[in-house]
Amino acid sequence: MRKVFKLTQEKMDAYAKELKYLRTEREREVADQIREARAFGDLSENSEYDEAKNEQGRLYARIAELENILQNAVLLTAEDKGDGVMTGSHVTVRDLETGEEIVYYIVGSQEANPMEQRISDESPFGKALLGRGVGEEVKINVPAGPLRFEIIAIK
């Protein structure tokens, strides 16, 4: 079964831009590094050549990864949003223990960054929020014990 990547237009554009850069400029740079390293002579003891070839391998792996993501991407749009929490929603929650309110952006796994309150829809917290509505209580079991939140707003 193929993996589907849920992406915002912003992230899809960033991946397309990175892919274009890697296929053009970066690929030429790596080819030049290999050509330059070959000029140093014996390839069996040429660490510059080995490093350039390793860089080429990393480059092609990233290109393949980006192509896979873009080929299997699903664009998140405003029309996809219903009344409950969905991927692409901005959700304001209140920690029922501390009273602190936090706004989280529910995103696909490729865009997740908890330090920026961008929570993956595949994470335990993201899964617990999906489909829930304003006023509902959400309980997430973590090793330190259950966490309880109330959904305050959904945008």
C-alpha positions in Angstrom: 0.0 0.0 0.0 1.4 3.4 -1.0 1.9 6.1 1.6 -0.1 9.3 1.0 1.5 12.6 2.1 -0.9 15.3 3.2 0.7 18.6 2.3 -0.3 22.3 2.4 0.3 24.3 -0.8 3.2 26.0 0.9 5.0 22.8 1.7 4.2 21.3 -1.8 5.7 24.4 -3.4 8.8 24.2 -1.2 9.4 20.6 -2.1 9.0 21.3 -5.8 11.4 24.2 -5.5 14.0 22.0 -3.6 13.6 19.2 -6.2 14.2 21.6 -9.1 17.3 23.0 -7.3 18.7 19.4 -6.7 18.1 18.3 -10.3 19.8 21.3 -11.8 22.3 23.3 -9.8 23.2 20.8 -7.1 23.5 17.9 -9.5 26.0 20.0 -11.6 27.9 20.9 -8.4 28.3 17.3 -7.4 29.3 16.2 -10.9 32.0 18.9 -10.9 33.2 17.7 -7.5 33.5 14.1 -8.9 35.3 15.4 -12.0 37.7 17.5 -9.8 38.4 14.5 -7.5 39.2 12.2 -10.4 41.9 14.6 -11.5 43.8 13.9 -8.2 44.8 10.5 -9.5 44.5 7.0 -8.0 40.8 6.4 -7.2 41.5 3.6 -4.7 43.1 6.0 -2.2 41.3 9.2 -3.1 39.2 10.3 -0.2 37.9 13.4 -2.1 36.5 11.0 -4.8 34.9 8.8 -2.2 33.3 11.8 -0.5 32.0 13.2 -3.8 30.5 9.8 -4.7 28.9 9.6 -1.3 27.4 13.1 -1.8 26.1 12.0 -5.2 24.4 9.0 -3.5 22.8 11.3 -0.9 21.7 13.7 -3.6 20.0 11.0 -5.7 18.3 9.5 -2.5 16.8 12.9 -1.7 15.7 13.4 -5.3 13.9 10.0 -5.1 12.4 10.9 -1.8 11.0 14.2 -3.0 9.7 12.7 -6.2 7.9 10.0 -4.1 6.4 12.6 -1.8 5.2 14.8 -4.7 3.8 11.9 -6.7 1.8 10.7 -3.6 0.8 14.0 -2.2 -2.7 15.1 -1.4 -3.2 18.8 -1.2 -5.0 20.1 1.8 -7.6 22.7 0.9 -10.2 24.7 2.8 -12.9 22.6 1.2 -11.5 19.5 3.0 -12.4 21.0 6.3 -15.6 20.1 8.1 -16.9 21.0 11.6 -14.4 18.8 13.5 -10.6 18.8 13.7 -9.0 17.7 10.5 -5.5 17.8 9.0 -5.0 21.5 8.1 -7.0 22.8 11.2 -5.6 25.3 13.7 -6.9 24.0 17.0 -6.9 25.9 20.3 -6.8 23.6 23.3 -6.7 24.2 27.0 -4.6 21.9 29.2 -7.2 20.9 31.9 -4.4 20.5 34.5 -2.6 23.8 34.1 -5.2 25.9 32.4 -2.7 26.9 29.7 -4.1 27.5 26.2 -2.1 26.6 23.1 -2.9 26.8 19.4 -1.7 23.8 17.3 -1.7 23.4 13.6 -2.5 19.8 12.6 -0.4 18.9 9.6 0.8 15.8 7.6 3.8 13.9 8.9 6.1 15.6 6.4 5.4 19.1 7.9 5.3 18.2 11.6 7.5 20.3 13.9 6.4 20.2 17.6 8.7 23.2 18.4 6.5 25.3 16.1 3.2 23.7 17.4 2.9 21.9 14.0 1.5 18.5 15.1 1.4 15.5 12.8 -2.1 14.0 12.2 -0.3 10.6 12.8 1.0 11.4 16.2 -0.9 10.2 19.3 -2.0 13.8 20.1 -3.0 14.5 16.4 -5.0 11.2 16.2 -6.8 12.1 19.5 -7.8 15.5 18.1 -9.0 14.3 14.7 -12.8 14.4 14.2 -13.4 16.1 17.6 -15.3 19.3 18.0 -15.3 22.5 20.1 -16.0 21.8 23.7 -14.9 18.2 23.6 -12.4 16.8 26.1 -9.5 14.9 24.6 -7.4 12.4 26.7 -4.0 11.3 25.5 -2.1 8.5 27.3 1.6 9.1 27.7 4.2 7.3 29.8 4.0 10.0 32.5 0.2 9.5 32.8 -2.9 10.7 30.9 -3.1 14.3 29.6 -6.4 16.0 29.3 -7.3 18.9 27.0 -10.4 20.7 26.0 -10.9 22.0 22.5 -11.6 25.7 22.6 -11.6 26.7 18.9 -11.1 25.2 15.5 -10.1 27.3 12.4 
